């Protein structure tokens, strides 16, 4: 292999870390990262460098996407893969960033009548299988200002990306050997059924009712709680909280 090509390949595989001032500014601006222990923060830094080197940011509709904001998006996107490593970020490249909420046209085909209906959904984030990650910049910034409110759009969408590493989202991402797939499925299905039953009966729930939309959304919503309000998640379902802690590592959220 020619020397020049080898240098480019090596730089792609092991991009240089962010300069100290940029890294320290980003950590200071990201409460989730700021509360990590020193070892996990050291692990996060090269992951962020890999993310920034391999992903392409695409601002849309005049979104003002500064360098520091790109680093903060990358930092939060890498938190859920701290234990999985950079391979968990494979299979997609682009991050599409709108200034705020965005509309997505949906088509629904009724199998019985054959009628196709279309509607517009207003979203703050979306993940496409083998496709881009789509974010509302206003909501990214809100999550930075209110990190412990139970919501984080980047964590939610990265959870979907992890879920889709082995095919269409089903609430079961590829699991490390230490985690039992059967135990995961049983615990999450039981918790999902319990939530769905409460939502159907109009009962109040600790977990956002949106999680009852499907097993994939349940995993994404409880992932947000793990990173932002783990105590609430544990009160809602201790078994799911334990599994997410084993999968993601300890939450940096205050107790």
DANORPE-V57525 format. One line per field, one symbol per residue. burial: # if it has 16 or more other ideal C-beta (glycine too) atoms within 10 Angstrom, else .. Layout:
burial: ???
This chain:
burial: ..............#..#....#..##..####.##...##.##########..#.#.#...#.#...##############.#...##..#..####...#....................#####....######.##.###..##.################...#.###.#........#..##..##..##.##.......###.##..################.###.##..##.##.####.###..
